[in-house]
Amino acid sequence: MKIAFLGPHASFTQLACSQIFPHHELLPQSSILDCFNAVQNGEADKAVVPLENSIEGTVSMTLDYLYDFENIFIEAETIMPIAHHLMIHPGNENFTKIISHPQALAQTFHFCQNHFKNIETQDYSSTAAAAKLVSENPDEKWAAIANSYAAKLYGLKIIKSDIQDFEQNHTKFIVISKTKKILALDFPKSSEKTSLIITLPEDHAGGLHQVLSVFAWRKMNLSKIESRTLKTGLGNYFFFINVASEWHPVLSENALEELRLFEADVKFLGHYNEYLLES
């Protein structure tokens, strides 16, 4: 199989992807959008993209594309510990700029403020791409924040290890494809869930309460509910919901049918397992 992932090589997504699909062809993509397009266009059988970080929260672009793309489903979700390191080109100790992905810069914000307050930071497309940029520009006084594999791959020197602001730093990655199925992985299973995107027909008093009551009286536990703007005007949202339970062919289907009776638009993203990866 061909598996797309948010690249380049040595990105955190690639580390997760290589654990999930160790024997398949991995195709690095320059953006999350490219990952979705690769699956939609048949260039890849599946894709691995980040969904949420324990410090910075949901990756909004991933949610938006789950809403925008038709017939794209979630097959599995994985959780991987994240460790950030500060690295430089060997011999270039006096750097004046730190480059990394916005999420990585946010996850190491307090470290950078405490140790390098006067050093400029710059957003880049990924942590691995930042490491590659530093390695290809030895004359520039730049440092990168990335993982240890990126340092090894691009020949950089780690000068500060484990600089994330919180020890419990984890990222969730999802496997997406055009098929509705559960992907079985040889990793510890932590939970089972169903993901839905629900759009209300109009903004009215009690609308969200109606949606939540559908799950409440059936004792279906919601582990996540998040709103995202529809980009059609202020106050227009869709809701991303995770139902933390096994899929019941009668109870679960009836819940979706009741939602549709409210004239809510219900998009089923998949029923799948969550697994714990290694760092």
C-alpha positions in Angstrom: 0.0 0.0 0.0 0.9 3.6 -0.4 0.6 5.7 2.7 0.7 9.5 2.6 1.9 11.5 5.7 2.6 15.1 6.7 6.3 15.3 5.8 9.1 15.7 5.2 11.0 12.7 6.4 11.8 12.8 10.2 8.6 14.7 11.0 6.6 13.5 14.0 3.9 12.3 11.7 6.4 10.1 9.8 7.6 8.6 13.1 4.0 7.7 13.9 3.4 6.5 10.3 6.4 4.2 10.2 5.2 2.5 13.4 1.7 2.1 12.0 2.8 1.0 8.5 6.4 -0.4 8.8 6.2 -2.5 5.6 4.5 -0.1 3.2 5.6 2.7 0.9 5.4 6.1 2.7 4.8 9.2 0.7 5.7 12.5 2.3 3.3 15.4 1.7 4.0 19.1 2.2 0.7 19.8 3.9 -2.3 18.2 5.6 -4.4 19.3 2.6 -2.1 17.4 0.3 -2.5 14.3 2.5 -6.3 14.4 2.1 -6.0 15.1 -1.6 -3.6 12.1 -2.1 -6.3 9.8 -0.6 -9.2 11.5 -2.4 -7.4 11.3 -5.8 -6.2 7.7 -5.3 -2.5 8.6 -5.2 -2.4 7.0 -1.7 -4.4 4.2 -0.1 -4.4 5.9 3.3 -2.9 8.9 5.0 -1.7 9.7 8.5 -2.3 13.2 9.8 -2.1 14.9 13.3 -5.5 15.6 15.0 -4.8 16.9 18.5 -1.9 17.7 20.9 -2.3 17.5 24.6 -0.8 21.0 25.1 -2.0 23.0 22.1 -5.3 21.2 21.4 -7.0 20.3 18.1 -5.3 20.7 14.8 -8.0 22.9 13.2 -7.0 22.2 9.6 -7.5 18.5 10.1 -11.0 19.1 11.4 -11.8 21.4 8.6 -10.8 18.9 6.0 -12.7 16.1 7.7 -15.7 18.4 7.2 -14.8 19.5 3.6 -13.9 16.2 2.0 -16.6 13.7 1.1 -16.1 9.9 1.6 -13.0 10.3 3.8 -13.2 8.2 6.9 -11.1 7.5 10.1 -9.8 4.0 10.4 -7.7 4.3 13.5 -6.4 6.8 16.0 -2.9 6.6 17.7 -1.3 8.5 20.5 2.5 9.1 20.6 4.6 10.9 23.2 6.3 14.0 21.8 9.8 15.2 22.7 11.3 18.4 21.3 15.0 19.2 21.0 16.9 22.3 20.1 19.5 21.7 17.4 22.0 23.6 15.4 24.4 23.1 12.5 27.7 21.7 14.1 30.0 24.6 15.1 27.3 27.3 14.7 26.6 27.9 18.4 25.7 31.6 18.2 22.3 31.4 16.5 20.0 34.4 16.2 16.8 32.7 15.1 14.9 29.5 16.1 12.8 27.9 13.4 10.1 25.3 13.8 6.4 24.4 13.2 4.0 26.7 15.0 2.8 23.9 17.3 6.3 23.0 18.3 7.1 26.7 19.0 4.0 26.9 21.1 4.8 23.7 23.0 8.3 25.1 23.9 7.3 28.7 24.4 8.2 29.0 28.1 11.6 27.3 27.6 12.5 29.7 24.8 11.3 32.7 26.8 13.4 31.6 29.8 16.6 30.7 28.0 16.5 32.6 24.7 14.1 35.6 25.3 15.8 37.9 22.8 16.1 35.2 20.0 13.6 35.6 17.1 11.4 32.6 16.3 10.0 31.8 12.9 7.1 29.5 11.9 7.9 26.8 9.3 5.9 24.1 7.6 7.1 21.2 9.9 9.7 20.5 12.5 11.6 18.2 10.1 11.5 20.8 7.4 13.0 23.3 9.8 15.8 20.9 10.7 16.5 20.3 7.0 16.6 24.1 6.3 19.2 24.6 9.1 21.3 21.7 7.7 21.2 23.2 4.2 22.2 26.7 5.3 25.3 26.2 7.5 26.3 29.9 7.1 23.0 31.1 8.6 22.8 31.6 12.4 19.7 29.4 12.8 18.6 26.8 15.2 15.7 24.3 14.8 13.3 22.6 17.2 12.6 19.0 16.0 12.9 15.4 17.1 16.1 13.4 17.6 15.6 11.4 14.4 15.6 14.7 12.4 18.9 15.7 14.1 20.5 12.4 13.1 19.1 12.4 9.5 20.2 16.0 8.8 23.5 15.9 10.7 22.6 18.5 13.4 23.9 18.9 16.9 21.3 18.8 19.8 22.3 21.4 22.3 19.2 21.2 24.5 17.0 18.0 24.9 13.4 17.6 26.0 12.6 21.3 25.9 8.8 20.9 25.8 7.1 22.9 28.5 5.1 20.0 29.9 6.3 16.5 30.4 3.0 14.9 29.4 3.2 16.0 25.8 1.3 13.7 23.4 -0.1 14.0 19.9 -3.0 12.1 18.4 -2.7 11.0 14.8 -5.5 9.6 12.7 -5.4 7.2 9.8 -7.8 8.3 7.0 -9.0 6.4 3.9 -12.0 6.1 1.6 -13.2 2.9 3.3 -15.4 2.5 6.4 -13.5 -0.1 8.3 -11.6 -0.6 11.6 -7.9 -0.8 11.1 -6.4 -3.4 13.5 -2.9 -2.6 14.8 -0.5 -4.6 16.9 -0.3 -1.9 19.7 -2.0 -1.6 23.0 -5.6 -0.5 22.5 -6.7 2.3 24.8 -10.3 2.9 23.7 -13.0 2.5 21.0 -14.9 5.5 19.6 -17.1 6.9 16.9 -16.6 10.3 15.3 -19.3 12.4 13.9 -19.6 15.9 12.4 -23.0 17.5 13.1 -24.3 20.6 11.5 -27.6 22.2 12.7 -30.0 23.5 10.1 -30.2 26.9 11.8 -29.2 28.7 15.0 -32.0 28.4 17.5 -32.5 28.2 21.2 -31.9 24.7 22.5 -30.5 23.4 19.3 -27.3 22.0 20.8 -29.2 20.7 23.8 -31.4 18.7 21.4 -28.2 17.1 19.9 -26.7 16.3 23.3 -29.9 14.9 24.6 -29.9 12.2 21.8 -26.8 10.7 23.4 -27.6 11.5 27.0 -30.8 9.5 27.4 -29.2 6.6 25.6 -26.2 6.8 28.1 -23.8 7.2 25.3 -20.7 9.0 26.7 -19.3 11.9 24.6 -15.5 12.1 25.1 -15.1 15.2 22.9 -17.3 18.0 21.4 -15.8 20.9 19.6 -17.2 23.6 17.4 -15.6 24.9 14.2 -16.8 27.8 12.1 -18.4 27.0 8.8 -16.8 30.1 7.3 -20.2 31.2 6.0 -20.7 34.0 8.6 -20.3 34.7 12.3 -22.2 32.3 14.5 -22.3 29.4 12.0 -20.6 26.3 13.2 -20.3 22.5 12.8 -19.7 20.2 15.7 -17.1 17.5 15.9 -18.2 14.8 18.4 -16.6 11.6 19.7 -18.8 9.0 21.2 -16.7 6.8 23.5 -18.2 3.4 23.3 -18.6 0.3 21.2 -20.7 0.6 18.1 -24.2 -0.8 18.8 -26.0 -1.6 15.5 -29.4 -0.7 16.9 -28.7 2.0 19.6 -26.1 3.9 17.6 -28.0 3.8 14.4 -31.2 5.0 16.1 -29.2 7.9 17.6 -28.1 9.0 14.2 -31.6 8.7 12.8 -33.0 10.8 15.7 -30.5 13.5 14.9 -31.6 13.6 11.3 -35.2 14.0 12.5 -34.1 17.3 13.9 -33.0 18.1 10.3 -29.4 18.1 11.5 -26.8 17.1 8.9 -24.9 14.1 10.3 -21.6 13.0 8.8 -20.3 9.7 10.0 -16.5 9.7 10.1 -16.0 6.2 11.3 -16.0 3.8 14.2 -12.4 2.9 15.2 -9.9 1.9 17.9 -7.3 4.2 19.6 -3.8 2.8 20.1 -0.7 3.8 22.1 2.5 4.1 20.1 6.1 4.3 21.3 8.0 7.6 21.4 
